[in-house]
Amino acid sequence: MALKGLDIFKLTPKTNCKDCGNATCMAFSMKVAQGAIDLGKCPHLSGEALAILGDATAPPMKKVNLGADSTLSLGGETVLFRHDKTFVSKSLYAVSVCADCFDDKLESISKIDYDRLGERMYVELLNLRYDGDRDAYTSIVKKALDAERVLILECSDAVAARAALEVCAAKKPLLNGANASNYGDMHKLASEFGIALGVSGADLDELYDTVAALEKLGSKDLVLDVGCVSIKDAFAGAVQIRRSALKSNDRTFGYPTLVDVGKLASGDKYMQTALASVFTLKYGSIIVMEDMSYPQALPLYGLRQNIFTDPQKPMKVEPGIYPLNGADENSICVTTVDFALTYFVVTGELERSGVPMNLLISDAGGYSVLTAWAAGKLSASSIAKFFKEFEIESKIKSRTLVIPGKVAVLKGEIEDSLPGWKIVVAPAEAIELVKFFREFKD
């Protein structure tokens, strides 16, 4: 059961120091209870007190790391809904591969690797499925080491799993193979090689009992497979596991989950994409698909970024010069704010116009046009400052700047701040930009 600030205070030494960045132990205790400071920052706590408080103040869902340098993290969640606070670890996408399809699938997923708003979008994991041939499985694991992806070993055969781990254990894969019949052997392998262990069950009751048995053996890093009996059961399982951990504080189900939508909708890539969207929302920590192509990836990663971005921190585009439609130094300039939604709406219309132009994005605090203007983040002085910092006049020969129509009031001030520039006011609505630029005469 979670401890309150007063409970923590009773277990902390009564010193009045600033070693923890606080004036008193009571202040420190309250901050620990609120999750605002790490318990280990107090140099006076005994090992016994740290052990007691560490378990009591840990998130109801354990955080599990995968990869050689803890490249990927799962779990650590504290809320059911992102508007309550924020989600901690984003859903990760995996593609299942086998010996026969390895090269083709690797080529396909290698094309999905791009940057969107400062976040790398790519297939994070390879799910290596065991088909009964131990030698072939070891061979595919060796090939997968060069793929620069974190591995999932989907294998319930302890002998085959050991042979595979002897090849790839240094990469810290997820061994997804424990069940009611073999959890003892799988626990030994996971403990020996220091890796996380995936657990499955015929239903939630069996999964619960298997997890409880593994915990008694000392397994700490687990990932719960919600199963593939049906879409309905998988969804209900994912939701019930999360609610049990966060609402009922049942630590037996306090682990991240894995959902194999490739098995739930085998052969139907459109249904798999739809299901991946559903489980990105509710509550797949790892989502496994049969394959992934660029058309599938684009909406999935956009959805994931929206869901797993802190709602109190707006998504922003990096300030800079963005040439569109083959623009060069002689192309006109267009400016707008760095709010991601505004950027994507505006660039979509600008690209549809087909007119070469240099889009100038200045720092507006991540606000929309009118909000940035009202807050003083979008003004003649901020635009002039951006021009100076990015040396616009030395990089671009054109002296025409198109500003957002909703801040037409700034036209005169910008003309005063940028002598020699022709300031043009664009339409107020983005949908009108295509016609405006196609008819525009510089």
Secondary structure by P-SEA (a helix, b strand, c coil): ccccaaaaaaacccccccccccccaaaaaaaaaaccccccccccccaaaaaaaaaaacccbbbbbbccccccccccccccccccccccccbbbbbbbccccaaaaaaaaaacccccccccccccbbbbbbcccaaaaaaaaaaaccccbbbbbccccaaaaaaaaaccccccccccccccccaaaaaaaaaaabbbbbbbcccaaaaaaaaaaaaaacccbbbbccccccaaaaaaaaaaaaaaacccccccccccccccccccccccaaaaaaaaaaaaaccccbbbcccccaaaaaaaaaaaaaaaccccccccccbbbbbcccccccbbbbbbcccaaaaaaaaaaaaaacbbbbbbbcccccccaaaaaaaccccaaaaaaaaaaacccccccccbbbcccccccaaaaaaaacccbbbbbccccccaaaaaaaaccc
